[in-house]
């Protein structure tokens, strides 16, 4: 699956990309890893840890997913593409909407077109819980991106290329996320919480990378894969980080939900549940994949009820304050402060 393959990661200098490189180099023997991103400083920083020279399998490409020609060049002889590049900050997206569209939507189509052009074998696009029943622009662009990658399977013809999507929740410790923000703020003696009942899904970087590797092995093309992961209350995260800091309720920001979901009521009719994940089957007559066919290929799954929703409020698996303290301590080296 990975050994002797050429792998390109868009947005490869981000939190996911760095952990993906680290884990893949430990566990596998890829032929080449190409880090594609537009931030030269972050690429320079990565090169201090993972050199790029004739004897190294790491290559660094400066480029933007908005640039189709550059993507086509970077993907020459690539077998696997992991698409992690995105503009993600909700308030910034609301203020700069078309900039987010250019990266998250037009950039997604560029990744698809460049993958077709270079006869890539597998493409996995990283998505977000905010793409399920979106109420903000970021979520809407990621839902559009998901649809583009799923639909890309419609016109592959005789090509062996496959496109699938991974949708998961908040990545613990990633740049700009909740925990690093609280860790910075705790010394001020006050932690701002939007709403005391707000909940979120949680996944660690290692779990996110492991799930993508799992998807690369299982994907047929057209699926949206959703891992089963725990939820937490945002206010409990604040308490886990500091028991002495005051908590100030500041109200929900524009574009935020009280609770996130990864499988909506509308998705449930096309969703299969497995022991550790869900699979949303594409609702397309052209891909030729339905729930019955998929469950014959991947056994031990069960069809979800039509009124099912997988959301952070009603999740059966919850992290309490003690659980959060342990997780924060265990994963603190991955936090982007």
N, C-alpha and C positions, 0 to 999 in steps of 0.2 A: 504493500500500500504506500509506504513512504520511502523504503529503502531504494536507493538508486534512482529516485525521482527528482526532477527539478521543480521546486516549489517557489511560487511568488506570493508575497503578502503585501497587499495594498495597505497603506497606513501602518506599515510594519514597524515604525518607531514608537507606536503607542504602547499602552500597558499590555494589551493582548499580544501584540507582535513580539515584544521582548520575552514574555513568558513562553510563547510558542517556540521561539528560537531556542531558548534554554532547555525546554523539555524535549524537543525533537533531537537536539544534538546529544542529549544524554541517552535517549532510548532507541534512536534509529540511525541509519547511515544514508541520509539523502545525498544525491549527487551534487545538488546545489541549492542554496537558499538565497532568494533574491528579495531584498528589503526595498520596497518601493514607497517613497514618501516625499513630501515637498519641503521638509524641515531639515536644512543642512546641519544645524547645530545638534539636533537629536541624532542624526546619522553620525556626526563626528563623535558624539558621546558613546554611541554603541560601538564604534570602531575601536575605542579604547579597550573594550572587553573582547570583542570578536573582530579580529583583523580581517582585512580583505586584501589578499595577494594571490600569487600563482598557486601557492600550496593550500590556500583556504577555500572552503566551499561557499563562503559568504560573499555575496555581491550587493553593493549598495547603488540604487538608482534614484537620483533626484528626479521627481516627476509628480504631476498632479493627475488625479483620475479625470479631471476635466479635459485633459490633453490626449485625444485618441491616438494620434500618431506616436506619441511617446510611449503609451501603453502597448501599442502594437510592437514597437521595438523591444521593450522590456520583456514581453512575453514570448519572444522567439525561443523555440525549443522547450517551453515550459509545459510540464505535465499537469500540475495542480495549482489552482489559484485560490487563495483565501482572501476574500474581500472584506477588510476591516476598516477601510478609510471612510470617515463620515464627519460631518459637523453635527455636534450632539447637544450643545447647551441650549436648553429650552428658551430662556428669555432672550438670548442672543439671536436665536432662530426667529423668534417672533418679530424682532426689530429689523432683521436682515433677511427677509424671506426668500428672495430670489437667489441670494448667494448660497443658501442651504439647498435650494432646488438644484442649482448647478452642480453641486458636489454630490448630494445624496440621490438625485434622480438621473440627471444627465450623466453624471460620473458612473452610476450603476450601468446605464446602457452602454457606455464606452467600455467598461470591463467586459460586458457580454460580447460586444462586437469584436474587441481585441482577442477574446478567448476563441471565438469562432474563426477569426482570421488565422490564428496560430494553431488550430486543431488541438487545443487543450483538452485533457481527458476529463477532469473534474473541477467544478467551481463551487465553492461553498461561500455564501454571503452571510455575514453576521448581521443579525437584526436585533430588535429590542422589544420588550413588553409594551412599549409605548406605540408600537405599530398595530396593536390589537385595539379596535374601536378607538382610533386616535381622536384627541380633542386639541392637540397642539400641532404646529407646523412640522416640528421634528418628527413626531409620530406619523403624520400624514405622508411625509417624504419617504420614511422608511417602509410604510405600507406599500407605497408606490414602487419602491425598490424591490420589495418582496415579490410583488406581482410581476415585475419585469423579469426577475430571475426564474420564477416558476414558469412563466409563459415562454421563456427562451427555449424551453424543451419542446415547444410546439413545432419549431421550424428547424430542428437539428437534422432532419432527413436521414441520410445514411451515416452521418458523422457519429462518432462514439462519445461525444461530449455529453456530460450530465451537469445539470445545475440544481442545487438544493439550497435551502435556507436554514440557518440556526437562529432560533428566537429565544433569548433568555433575559433574565432580569438584571438588577443592579449588580455590577461587578465590584466586589468588596475591595476597596483601596485603590481603584482606578483613578486616573487623573480627573480632578474636578468633582469627584463623588462625595458622598455624605461623610464617611468616616474621616478621610484626610481633612475635610473642612472642619469637623468638630474638634479634631486633634489640634488644629491650629488655633481654634477659638477658645479652647478650655482654659488657657492661661489668663484670658480676659475676665473669667469668672461668670460668664453668661453664655449659654448655648441657645441660639434661635431655632425654634421648632415651629414648622408651619401649622400643624394641627395635631392635637394630642391623640387623635384616633387614626392618623395616617399610617398606612402599612406599605411595605415594599417587599419584593422578592430579593433574595440574596444568593449570589454564586461567587466562589473564589476564582482567582485567575487560573489556578491549577485545574479546578473543576471545569472551567470554560474551555481550556485547551484540550483536556481529556475528552470532553463531549464532542468537540470538533473532529478530533481524531476518530472517535466512534462513528460519527456521521460519514466521514470519508470512507469508512469500511462498509457501511450499511446502505448508503444512498443508491437509489434507483434513478432519481431525477424527477424533480417537481415537488418533492415533499418539503414541508416546513417542520423541522424537528424542534421539540420543546422539552427540555429536561425537567424532571421533578426536583424542585429545589425548595428550601425552607423560606418562610417569610419572617419578618420582624416588624415590630412597631417602631417608628422613627424615634419616639420619645424614649423607648428602651435603649436605643443606641446611645442617646445622649447620657442616660443614666449609667450605662456601661463604661463610657469614656470618662465621666467625672461624676462622682456622687456628691461633690460639694458645689459645683457650679449651679447657678440659678438657671432655670429654664424659662425662656420667654416665648410665648405663643404669638407668632407674627402674622398668621393668616396664609392661606394658600396663594401662591404666585399665579399669574396668568398662565394658562396652559397646563397646570398641574391637576392630577386626579388625587382623590383621597386614597384610592386603592388601585393597583395595577392588575391587569389580566394578561394572560398569554394565550389562552384559548377562550374565545368569546362564545356566547350563545349561538351566534350565527355560524361560527366555525365548527361547533360540536357535531353537526350532522356529518361532517367529513373527517372526524377525528377518531383515531385508534389509540387506546391506552395500553402501554406496556409496563413492565415492572418499575422501570426507572425513567421512563420518558413517554411523551405523546408524539404522535405523528399526524399532522394535518395533511390529508390527501388533496391534491389539486382538483378543483372542480372544473375540469376541462375534458371535453370529448376527444380532443386531438392528442393529448398525452397518452391516452389509453390506459389509465391507471385509476382503479376504484378501490374501495375499502376491501371488498371480498378478494380481489386479485392480490392486493398487498398483503393481506393476512395469510394467504396461501404461501406467499414467498417468505414472509417473516411471521412465523407462528408464535403462539402464546400471547397474541394481542386480543383485545376485546373492543368492540364498537362502543363508543361513548353514547350516553343518552342524549336525545335532542335538546334537553333543557340543561345540559352540563355547561359549567363555566369554570375554568381554572384561574382563580384570582387570588391576590395576596391576602384578602380579608378572610375568605372561607377556606384557605389552605389548611390541610390537616397537620402540616409540619410547621411548627413555630419555634423560633429561637427566643429563649428568655434572656434576661440580663446576664445571668451566669454563662450561658452558652456564648453570648456575644463577646464577653470579656475573654473567654478562651480563644475564640476565633480571631479576635483582633490581635491578641498576643502571638498566636501561631503564625499569622499571615502578615505581620507588621513590616517585614522586609520587602514585601511587594507593594507597600503603599507609596503612592506618588504624592509626596508632600511638597 
